[in-house]
Amino acid sequence: MHSAKEKLSNAASAAKERVDIYKTKVEEKVEKATARTKEEKEIAHERRKAKEAEAKMKLHEAKAEHAAEKLHSHHLYDVETHGHQPIGTAAPVPGTTVPTYPLGGHPPGHHMTYK
């Protein structure tokens, strides 16, 4: 689910970037139409390039943020559901005996026979 949420968030950010780029192109056309000199037209073009770069930077920042959210939420999920103690580290219940053989192994005196 987290991957789907991240993909949707990335798609929304990419769509926003495309809208921002489209707006900057329209603004450039308006500025070029009202520009009187060649220098003003060049300035309008440079502004558009700068705004496009800013939109792309925002997209990459948003994607990094989405990935961090996914990682953070996944980390919290792992800690909460997989918080088991390693074998042999739990405190024994008072009044019970603790086996002397290794936990998870075979008890002493148990021999494997192979045919």
N, CA, C and O atoms as a MOPAC input file, in Angstrom:
PM7 MOZYME 1SCF
protein

 N      0.82000 1    -1.19100 1     0.00000 1
 C      0.00000 1     0.00000 1     0.00000 1
 C      0.86400 1     1.25500 1     0.00000 1
 O      0.53200 1     2.25400 1    -0.63800 1
 N      1.97400 1     1.18600 1     0.72500 1
 C      2.83200 1     2.36600 1     0.79700 1
 C      3.43400 1     2.67900 1    -0.56000 1
 O      3.60500 1     3.84700 1    -0.91000 1
 N      3.75800 1     1.64200 1    -1.33100 1
 C      4.31200 1     1.88000 1    -2.66600 1
 C      3.27700 1     2.54500 1    -3.55900 1
 O      3.60800 1     3.45100 1    -4.32300 1
 N      2.02800 1     2.10400 1    -3.47100 1
 C      0.96800 1     2.70800 1    -4.28300 1
 C      0.76600 1     4.16700 1    -3.88600 1
 O      0.58100 1     5.03200 1    -4.74300 1
 N      0.80200 1     4.42900 1    -2.59800 1
 C      0.64200 1     5.81200 1    -2.12600 1
 C      1.79800 1     6.67600 1    -2.63100 1
 O      1.59400 1     7.81600 1    -3.05000 1
 N      3.00800 1     6.12500 1    -2.58700 1
 C      4.17100 1     6.87200 1    -3.06600 1
 C      4.06000 1     7.14200 1    -4.56600 1
 O      4.37200 1     8.24000 1    -5.02600 1
 N      3.61600 1     6.14000 1    -5.32800 1
 C      3.47200 1     6.31200 1    -6.77500 1
 C      2.42700 1     7.37400 1    -7.10200 1
 O      2.63300 1     8.20100 1    -7.99100 1
 N      1.30600 1     7.35000 1    -6.38300 1
 C      0.26700 1     8.35500 1    -6.61400 1
 C      0.76200 1     9.75600 1    -6.25400 1
 O      0.48300 1    10.72600 1    -6.95900 1
 N      1.48700 1     9.84500 1    -5.16500 1
 C      2.03000 1    11.14400 1    -4.75900 1
 C      3.03500 1    11.65200 1    -5.78400 1
 O      3.05900 1    12.83900 1    -6.11000 1
 N      3.86900 1    10.73700 1    -6.29300 1
 C      4.84100 1    11.12900 1    -7.31900 1
 C      4.13700 1    11.57300 1    -8.60000 1
 O      4.55200 1    12.54100 1    -9.23700 1
 N      3.07400 1    10.86300 1    -8.97400 1
 C      2.33000 1    11.23200 1   -10.18400 1
 C      1.69000 1    12.60900 1   -10.01800 1
 O      1.69000 1    13.41300 1   -10.95000 1
 N      1.15000 1    12.87600 1    -8.84100 1
 C      0.54200 1    14.18900 1    -8.59200 1
 C      1.61000 1    15.28900 1    -8.64800 1
 O      1.36700 1    16.36800 1    -9.18800 1
 N      2.77900 1    15.01000 1    -8.09300 1
 C      3.86400 1    15.99600 1    -8.13300 1
 C      4.33800 1    16.23100 1    -9.56200 1
 O      4.64400 1    17.36300 1    -9.93700 1
 N      4.40000 1    15.16500 1   -10.36200 1
 C      4.81900 1    15.30900 1   -11.75900 1
 C      3.79400 1    16.12300 1   -12.54300 1
 O      4.15900 1    16.94300 1   -13.38600 1
 N      2.51100 1    15.89600 1   -12.26400 1
 C      1.46800 1    16.67300 1   -12.93900 1
 C      1.57600 1    18.14900 1   -12.56100 1
 O      1.41600 1    19.02600 1   -13.41000 1
 N      1.84600 1    18.41400 1   -11.29600 1
 C      2.01700 1    19.80500 1   -10.85300 1
 C      3.21400 1    20.44100 1   -11.55000 1
 O      3.16800 1    21.60900 1   -11.93800 1
 N      4.28500 1    19.66600 1   -11.70800 1
 C      5.46800 1    20.19000 1   -12.40400 1
 C      5.12600 1    20.55100 1   -13.84900 1
 O      5.53000 1    21.60500 1   -14.33900 1
 N      4.38300 1    19.67800 1   -14.53100 1
 C      4.00700 1    19.95200 1   -15.92000 1
 C      3.15200 1    21.21300 1   -16.01600 1
 O      3.31600 1    22.00400 1   -16.94500 1
 N      2.24300 1    21.40500 1   -15.06500 1
 C      1.40700 1    22.61100 1   -15.04800 1
 C      2.28500 1    23.84900 1   -14.84600 1
 O      2.10000 1    24.86400 1   -15.51800 1
 N      3.23900 1    23.76000 1   -13.91600 1
 C      4.13200 1    24.89700 1   -13.66100 1
 C      4.96000 1    25.22800 1   -14.90400 1
 O      5.14900 1    26.40000 1   -15.22900 1
 N      5.44700 1    24.21600 1   -15.58700 1
 C      6.23500 1    24.45100 1   -16.80400 1
 C      5.36500 1    25.08700 1   -17.88400 1
 O      5.80000 1    26.00400 1   -18.58100 1
 N      4.15200 1    24.60400 1   -18.01700 1
 C      3.23500 1    25.17300 1   -19.01000 1
 C      2.97700 1    26.65600 1   -18.70500 1
 O      2.97300 1    27.49700 1   -19.60500 1
 N      2.76200 1    26.95800 1   -17.40900 1
 C      2.53000 1    28.35500 1   -17.01200 1
 C      3.73100 1    29.23100 1   -17.36300 1
 O      3.56800 1    30.35300 1   -17.84300 1
 N      4.93100 1    28.71800 1   -17.12400 1
 C      6.12000 1    29.52400 1   -17.41200 1
 C      6.27700 1    29.76200 1   -18.90800 1
 O      6.73900 1    30.82400 1   -19.32500 1
 N      5.89400 1    28.77700 1   -19.71300 1
 C      5.97300 1    28.97400 1   -21.16500 1
 C      4.98200 1    30.04200 1   -21.62600 1
 O      5.29600 1    30.86100 1   -22.49000 1
 N      3.79100 1    30.02500 1   -21.04600 1
 C      2.79600 1    31.04300 1   -21.39400 1
 C      3.28600 1    32.41700 1   -20.95000 1
 O      3.16900 1    33.39200 1   -21.69300 1
 N      3.83900 1    32.49200 1   -19.73100 1
 C      4.36400 1    33.76800 1   -19.24200 1
 C      5.48900 1    34.28500 1   -20.14500 1
 O      5.58700 1    35.48300 1   -20.40900 1
 N      6.33300 1    33.36300 1   -20.61100 1
 C      7.41700 1    33.76700 1   -21.50800 1
 C      6.85200 1    34.35000 1   -22.80800 1
 O      7.34200 1    35.36800 1   -23.29900 1
 N      5.83600 1    33.71200 1   -23.35600 1
 C      5.24200 1    34.21300 1   -24.59700 1
 C      4.65900 1    35.61000 1   -24.40200 1
 O      4.80000 1    36.47900 1   -25.26200 1
 N      4.00000 1    35.81400 1   -23.25700 1
 C      3.42700 1    37.13100 1   -22.97300 1
 C      4.54200 1    38.16200 1   -22.84500 1
 O      4.45200 1    39.25300 1   -23.40900 1
 N      5.60800 1    37.81000 1   -22.09300 1
 C      6.72300 1    38.74400 1   -21.92000 1
 C      7.40800 1    39.05500 1   -23.25000 1
 O      7.78400 1    40.19800 1   -23.50800 1
 N      7.56600 1    38.03100 1   -24.09000 1
 C      8.20000 1    38.25300 1   -25.39000 1
 C      7.33000 1    39.13700 1   -26.28900 1
 O      7.83500 1    39.95200 1   -27.06100 1
 N      6.01200 1    38.95700 1   -26.16900 1
 C      5.10300 1    39.76600 1   -26.98800 1
 C      5.14300 1    41.23300 1   -26.57400 1
 O      5.00100 1    42.12100 1   -27.41500 1
 N      5.33500 1    41.48700 1   -25.28800 1
 C      5.36600 1    42.86900 1   -24.81000 1
 C      6.77100 1    43.44800 1   -24.81100 1
 O      6.95100 1    44.64900 1   -24.60700 1
 N      7.78400 1    42.58400 1   -25.04500 1
 C      9.17400 1    43.06400 1   -25.04400 1
 C      9.42000 1    43.96300 1   -26.25400 1
 O      8.88600 1    43.74000 1   -27.34100 1
 N     10.24000 1    44.97900 1   -26.03000 1
 C     10.52500 1    45.92300 1   -27.11000 1
 C     11.91000 1    45.70100 1   -27.72500 1
 O     12.16300 1    46.04700 1   -28.87900 1
 N     12.79600 1    45.11100 1   -26.91500 1
 C     14.15400 1    44.90500 1   -27.43300 1
 C     14.51200 1    43.42400 1   -27.40600 1
 O     13.84100 1    42.60900 1   -26.77400 1
 N     15.58900 1    43.10700 1   -28.11400 1
 C     16.06400 1    41.72500 1   -28.14300 1
 C     16.51700 1    41.28100 1   -26.75100 1
 O     16.32200 1    40.12400 1   -26.37500 1
 N     17.11600 1    42.18700 1   -25.99000 1
 C     17.58000 1    41.87400 1   -24.63900 1
 C     16.41600 1    41.50300 1   -23.71900 1
 O     16.53400 1    40.57500 1   -22.91900 1
 N     15.30000 1    42.21700 1   -23.82600 1
 C     14.12200 1    41.89400 1   -23.01500 1
 C     13.58600 1    40.50500 1   -23.36200 1
 O     13.12300 1    39.77800 1   -22.48300 1
 N     13.64700 1    40.14000 1   -24.63400 1
 C     13.20400 1    38.80800 1   -25.04300 1
 C     14.13000 1    37.73800 1   -24.48400 1
 O     13.66700 1    36.67800 1   -24.06400 1
 N     15.41800 1    38.00000 1   -24.47500 1
 C     16.38100 1    37.05800 1   -23.90300 1
 C     16.16600 1    36.91100 1   -22.39800 1
 O     16.26100 1    35.81000 1   -21.85600 1
 N     15.87600 1    38.02300 1   -21.73200 1
 C     15.60200 1    37.97800 1   -20.29200 1
 C     14.35900 1    37.13300 1   -20.01900 1
 O     14.34200 1    36.35700 1   -19.06400 1
 N     13.33200 1    37.27000 1   -20.83300 1
 C     12.11300 1    36.47200 1   -20.67700 1
 C     12.43100 1    34.99200 1   -20.84600 1
 O     11.91700 1    34.15300 1   -20.10600 1
 N     13.27600 1    34.67600 1   -21.81900 1
 C     13.66000 1    33.28200 1   -22.05700 1
 C     14.44800 1    32.72500 1   -20.86700 1
 O     14.21800 1    31.59400 1   -20.43900 1
 N     15.36600 1    33.51300 1   -20.34400 1
 C     16.15800 1    33.08000 1   -19.18700 1
 C     15.27300 1    32.88300 1   -17.95000 1
 O     15.48900 1    31.95700 1   -17.16800 1
 N     14.27700 1    33.76000 1   -17.78100 1
 C     13.32900 1    33.60000 1   -16.67600 1
 C     12.58700 1    32.27300 1   -16.77900 1
 O     12.41200 1    31.55900 1   -15.79200 1
 N     12.15200 1    31.96100 1   -18.01400 1
 C     11.43700 1    30.69700 1   -18.22900 1
 C     12.33200 1    29.51400 1   -17.87200 1
 O     11.88500 1    28.58500 1   -17.20000 1
 N     13.57200 1    29.53400 1   -18.30700 1
 C     14.48500 1    28.43500 1   -18.00600 1
 C     14.69400 1    28.29300 1   -16.50100 1
 O     14.75000 1    27.18000 1   -15.97800 1
 N     14.80800 1    29.42300 1   -15.81100 1
 C     15.00000 1    29.38400 1   -14.36000 1
 C     13.76500 1    28.82300 1   -13.65600 1
 O     13.88700 1    28.02700 1   -12.72500 1
 N     12.58700 1    29.23400 1   -14.09700 1
 C     11.35000 1    28.73500 1   -13.47500 1
 C     11.15100 1    27.25300 1   -13.75700 1
 O     10.66900 1    26.52000 1   -12.89400 1
 N     11.52000 1    26.79800 1   -14.96300 1
 C     11.43000 1    25.36600 1   -15.27100 1
 C     12.36900 1    24.56700 1   -14.37800 1
 O     11.99900 1    23.51000 1   -13.86700 1
 N     13.57300 1    25.07000 1   -14.19300 1
 C     14.53400 1    24.39600 1   -13.31900 1
 C     14.00900 1    24.33400 1   -11.88800 1
 O     14.17500 1    23.32700 1   -11.19900 1
 N     13.37600 1    25.41500 1   -11.44900 1
 C     12.79900 1    25.44100 1   -10.10200 1
 C     11.67100 1    24.40900 1    -9.98200 1
 O     11.56500 1    23.73100 1    -8.96000 1
 N     10.83500 1    24.28500 1   -11.00800 1
 C      9.74400 1    23.30600 1   -10.99000 1
 C     10.30000 1    21.88400 1   -10.92900 1
 O      9.76600 1    21.03900 1   -10.21100 1
 N     11.37100 1    21.61900 1   -11.68000 1
 C     11.98400 1    20.29300 1   -11.65200 1
 C     12.61000 1    20.01100 1   -10.29000 1
 O     12.53900 1    18.88900 1    -9.79000 1
 N     13.22200 1    21.02900 1    -9.69300 1
 C     13.80900 1    20.86800 1    -8.37500 1
 C     12.72200 1    20.52600 1    -7.35100 1
 O     12.91500 1    19.65400 1    -6.50400 1
 N     11.58200 1    21.21600 1    -7.43400 1
 C     10.47600 1    20.93700 1    -6.51300 1
 C      9.96200 1    19.51600 1    -6.69800 1
 O      9.60900 1    18.84800 1    -5.72600 1
 N      9.91900 1    19.04900 1    -7.95300 1
 C      9.48400 1    17.67400 1    -8.21600 1
 C     10.42400 1    16.68400 1    -7.53300 1
 O      9.96500 1    15.75000 1    -6.87600 1
 N     11.71700 1    16.87700 1    -7.68100 1
 C     12.67800 1    15.95700 1    -7.07100 1
 C     12.62600 1    16.01500 1    -5.54800 1
 O     12.77400 1    14.99200 1    -4.88000 1
 N     12.41600 1    17.20200 1    -5.00200 1
 C     12.27400 1    17.32100 1    -3.55200 1
 C     11.02900 1    16.57200 1    -3.07100 1
 O     11.06200 1    15.88600 1    -2.04900 1
 N      9.93900 1    16.71200 1    -3.81600 1
 C      8.69800 1    16.03000 1    -3.43900 1
 C      8.88000 1    14.51700 1    -3.51200 1
 O      8.41600 1    13.79300 1    -2.63200 1
 N      9.55300 1    14.03800 1    -4.55600 1
 C      9.78200 1    12.59700 1    -4.67700 1
 C     10.63800 1    12.08300 1    -3.52500 1
 O     10.37300 1    11.01100 1    -2.98200 1
 N     11.64800 1    12.83700 1    -3.15600 1
 C     12.48900 1    12.43600 1    -2.03400 1
 C     11.68400 1    12.41300 1    -0.73800 1
 O     11.86200 1    11.52700 1     0.09700 1
 N     10.80900 1    13.38200 1    -0.58100 1
 C      9.95200 1    13.43100 1     0.60700 1
 C      9.00600 1    12.22500 1     0.64300 1
 O      8.78800 1    11.63900 1     1.70300 1
 N      8.44800 1    11.85500 1    -0.50900 1
 C      7.54300 1    10.70600 1    -0.57300 1
 C      8.29800 1     9.42400 1    -0.23100 1
 O      7.78000 1     8.56600 1     0.48300 1
 N      9.50800 1     9.29700 1    -0.73700 1
 C     10.31100 1     8.11400 1    -0.43200 1
 C     10.65300 1     8.06000 1     1.05300 1
 O     10.64700 1     6.98900 1     1.65900 1
 N     10.94900 1     9.21400 1     1.63000 1
 C     11.25900 1     9.26000 1     3.06400 1
 C     10.04000 1     8.89500 1     3.89600 1
 O     10.16000 1     8.19600 1     4.90200 1
 N      8.86400 1     9.36500 1     3.47900 1
 C      7.63500 1     9.01300 1     4.20000 1
 C      7.40200 1     7.51400 1     4.14000 1
 O      7.03100 1     6.89200 1     5.13500 1
 N      7.62300 1     6.94300 1     2.96900 1
 C      7.44200 1     5.49200 1     2.81200 1
 C      8.41400 1     4.74800 1     3.71300 1
 O      8.02700 1     3.81200 1     4.41300 1
 N      9.66900 1     5.15800 1     3.69800 1
 C     10.68100 1     4.50800 1     4.51000 1
 C     10.36300 1     4.65700 1     5.98600 1
 O     10.48800 1     3.70000 1     6.75000 1
 N      9.95400 1     5.84400 1     6.39200 1
 C      9.64200 1     6.09700 1     7.79600 1
 C      8.44100 1     5.27100 1     8.24400 1
 O      8.47600 1     4.66900 1     9.31700 1
 N      7.38800 1     5.23500 1     7.44700 1
 C      6.20400 1     4.47800 1     7.83900 1
 C      6.49900 1     2.99000 1     7.81700 1
 O      5.98500 1     2.25100 1     8.65600 1
 N      7.32200 1     2.53000 1     6.87000 1
 C      7.69100 1     1.11800 1     6.81200 1
 C      8.52500 1     0.74400 1     8.02200 1
 O      8.35600 1    -0.34100 1     8.57900 1
 N      9.42300 1     1.62700 1     8.43700 1
 C     10.26500 1     1.38300 1     9.59800 1
 C      9.41400 1     1.27100 1    10.85600 1
 O      9.63400 1     0.37700 1    11.67400 1
 N      8.45500 1     2.15800 1    11.01600 1
 C      7.58000 1     2.08800 1    12.18700 1
 C      6.77700 1     0.80500 1    12.17800 1
 O      6.57000 1     0.20400 1    13.23300 1
 N      6.32500 1     0.37500 1    11.02800 1
 C      5.54700 1    -0.85500 1    10.91300 1
 C      6.39400 1    -2.04800 1    11.32400 1
 O      5.91600 1    -2.91600 1    12.05500 1
 N      7.64200 1    -2.11000 1    10.87000 1
 C      8.51100 1    -3.22600 1    11.20400 1
 C      8.79000 1    -3.28500 1    12.69400 1
 O      8.80500 1    -4.36700 1    13.28100 1
 N      9.01000 1    -2.13800 1    13.31000 1
 C      9.33700 1    -2.11100 1    14.72800 1
 C      8.13900 1    -2.57600 1    15.54900 1
 O      8.29800 1    -3.32500 1    16.51200 1
 N      6.95600 1    -2.13900 1    15.17400 1
 C      5.77400 1    -2.48200 1    15.96200 1
 C      5.38600 1    -3.94400 1    15.81200 1
 O      4.97100 1    -4.56100 1    16.79300 1
 N      5.50400 1    -4.51100 1    14.63800 1
 C      5.02200 1    -5.87000 1    14.42700 1
 C      6.09600 1    -6.92300 1    14.58600 1
 O      5.77700 1    -8.09300 1    14.80200 1
 N      7.35000 1    -6.54900 1    14.48800 1
 C      8.41800 1    -7.53300 1    14.56800 1
 C      9.33300 1    -7.24900 1    15.75100 1
 O     10.55100 1    -7.39000 1    15.64100 1
 N      8.77700 1    -6.86300 1    16.84400 1
 C      9.57000 1    -6.51000 1    18.00600 1
 C      9.82400 1    -7.68000 1    18.92800 1
 O      9.75000 1    -7.52800 1    20.14700 1
 N     10.12400 1    -8.85300 1    18.37500 1
 C     10.37700 1   -10.03100 1    19.19600 1
 C     11.75200 1    -9.94300 1    19.82500 1
 O     12.67000 1    -9.33800 1    19.27200 1
 N     11.87800 1   -10.56500 1    21.00200 1
 C     13.17700 1   -10.60800 1    21.64900 1
 C     13.95700 1   -11.79000 1    21.09600 1
 O     13.36600 1   -12.81400 1    20.75500 1
 N     15.27700 1   -11.66300 1    21.00400 1
 C     16.08200 1   -12.79400 1    20.55100 1
 C     15.94300 1   -13.97100 1    21.51100 1
 O     15.64300 1   -13.78200 1    22.69000 1
 N     16.15900 1   -15.17800 1    21.01300 1
 C     16.00800 1   -16.38800 1    21.82300 1
 C     16.97600 1   -16.34100 1    22.99000 1
 O     18.15300 1   -16.01800 1    22.83000 1
 N     16.46000 1   -16.66800 1    24.17000 1
 C     17.28600 1   -16.73900 1    25.35900 1
 C     17.46000 1   -15.42500 1    26.09300 1
 O     18.15500 1   -15.39400 1    27.10900 1
 N     16.86300 1   -14.34000 1    25.62900 1
 C     17.04900 1   -13.06500 1    26.31400 1
 C     15.87100 1   -12.69800 1    27.20300 1
 O     15.96300 1   -11.74700 1    27.97800 1
 N     14.77200 1   -13.42500 1    27.10900 1
 C     13.60400 1   -13.11100 1    27.92900 1
 C     13.88600 1   -13.49200 1    29.37900 1
 O     14.55900 1   -14.48500 1    29.65200 1
 N     13.37200 1   -12.70500 1    30.28500 1
 C     13.54900 1   -12.99800 1    31.70300 1
 C     12.70000 1   -14.20700 1    32.06700 1
 O     11.52800 1   -14.26600 1    31.69500 1
 N     13.26900 1   -15.17700 1    32.79000 1
 C     12.48800 1   -16.35800 1    33.16000 1
 C     11.38500 1   -15.99700 1    34.15300 1
 O     11.51500 1   -15.06500 1    34.94700 1
 N     10.32100 1   -16.74700 1    34.08600 1
 C      9.20400 1   -16.55400 1    34.99800 1
 C      9.62100 1   -17.10900 1    36.35100 1
 O     10.14800 1   -18.21900 1    36.41500 1
 N      9.39900 1   -16.36000 1    37.45200 1
 C      9.79200 1   -16.85200 1    38.78200 1
 C      9.12000 1   -18.19200 1    39.08900 1
 O      7.94200 1   -18.40000 1    38.79900 1
 N      9.90300 1   -19.08700 1    39.68100 1
 C      9.36700 1   -20.38500 1    40.06900 1
 C      9.48800 1   -21.43000 1    38.97300 1
 O      9.01300 1   -22.55100 1    39.15800 1
 N     10.10100 1   -21.11400 1    37.84800 1
 C     10.28900 1   -22.09900 1    36.78500 1
 C     11.77200 1   -22.36900 1    36.61700 1
 O     12.61500 1   -21.56600 1    37.01700 1
 N     12.07100 1   -23.49500 1    36.02800 1
 C     13.48300 1   -23.81400 1    35.78600 1
 C     13.82700 1   -23.49700 1    34.34600 1
 O     12.98500 1   -23.59300 1    33.45200 1
 N     15.05600 1   -23.12300 1    34.13900 1
 C     15.53200 1   -22.79400 1    32.80800 1
 C     16.32600 1   -23.98100 1    32.28900 1
 O     17.18700 1   -24.49500 1    33.00400 1
 N     16.06600 1   -24.43100 1    31.07300 1
 C     16.81600 1   -25.58800 1    30.56200 1
 C     18.29600 1   -25.23900 1    30.40400 1
 O     18.65500 1   -24.09300 1    30.13200 1
 N     19.14200 1   -26.24900 1    30.57800 1
 C     20.57800 1   -26.02400 1    30.47300 1
 C     21.07400 1   -26.22200 1    29.04400 1
 O     22.16700 1   -25.77300 1    28.69800 1
 N     20.28100 1   -26.88700 1    28.21900 1
 C     20.69700 1   -27.09300 1    26.83000 1
 C     20.35700 1   -25.85500 1    26.00200 1
 O     19.50400 1   -25.06400 1    26.40500 1
 N     20.99700 1   -25.67600 1    24.87000 1
 C     20.73500 1   -24.48600 1    24.05800 1
 C     19.28800 1   -24.45500 1    23.55000 1
 O     18.75500 1   -25.46500 1    23.09000 1
 N     18.67900 1   -23.29500 1    23.64200 1
 C     17.31300 1   -23.15800 1    23.16700 1
 C     17.28700 1   -23.32500 1    21.65700 1
 O     18.14700 1   -22.79700 1    20.95200 1
 N     16.30800 1   -24.05500 1    21.16700 1
 C     16.19100 1   -24.26700 1    19.73700 1
 C     16.98400 1   -25.47000 1    19.27100 1
 O     16.84300 1   -25.88400 1    18.12100 1
 N     17.79800 1   -26.03400 1    20.11400 1
 C     18.59000 1   -27.21500 1    19.75000 1
 C     17.93600 1   -28.47300 1    20.31300 1
 O     16.78300 1   -28.44400 1    20.74400 1
 N     18.66300 1   -29.55000 1    20.30600 1
 C     18.15500 1   -30.80200 1    20.87000 1
 C     18.58800 1   -30.91400 1    22.31300 1
 O     19.68200 1   -30.47100 1    22.66500 1
 N     17.74500 1   -31.50400 1    23.16900 1
 C     18.12500 1   -31.65600 1    24.57500 1
 C     19.29300 1   -32.63100 1    24.71400 1
 O     19.52300 1   -33.44500 1    23.82000 1
 N     20.03000 1   -32.56000 1    25.82000 1
 C     21.15000 1   -33.47600 1    26.01600 1
 C     20.65700 1   -34.92800 1    26.01000 1
 O     19.56600 1   -35.22400 1    26.49600 1
 N     21.45900 1   -35.80500 1    25.46600 1
 C     21.10100 1   -37.21200 1    25.40600 1
 C     20.31800 1   -37.55800 1    24.15900 1
 O     20.05600 1   -38.73800 1    23.92500 1
 N     19.94500 1   -36.61900 1    23.37300 1
 C     19.19800 1   -36.88600 1    22.13700 1
 C     20.20600 1   -37.07700 1    21.03200 1
 O     20.99100 1   -36.17900 1    20.73000 1
 N     20.18400 1   -38.24700 1    20.43000 1
 C     21.15800 1   -38.53500 1    19.37600 1
 C     20.41700 1   -38.81500 1    18.08800 1
 O     19.38200 1   -39.48100 1    18.08000 1
 N     20.94800 1   -38.30800 1    17.02000 1
 C     20.36700 1   -38.52600 1    15.70000 1
 C     21.00600 1   -39.78500 1    15.10700 1
 O     22.22500 1   -39.95000 1    15.15300 1
 N     20.20400 1   -40.63700 1    14.56900 1
 C     20.73500 1   -41.81400 1    13.89100 1
 C     20.44000 1   -41.67300 1    12.42300 1
 O     19.32900 1   -41.30300 1    12.04400 1
 N     21.40200 1   -41.95900 1    11.60100 1
 C     21.25400 1   -41.86700 1    10.14600 1
 C     21.29400 1   -43.25900 1     9.55500 1
 O     22.05500 1   -44.10100 1    10.03200 1
 N     20.52800 1   -43.51800 1     8.56800 1
 C     20.49600 1   -44.83500 1     7.92600 1
 C     21.31900 1   -44.83200 1     6.69500 1
 O     21.41600 1   -45.85300 1     6.01400 1

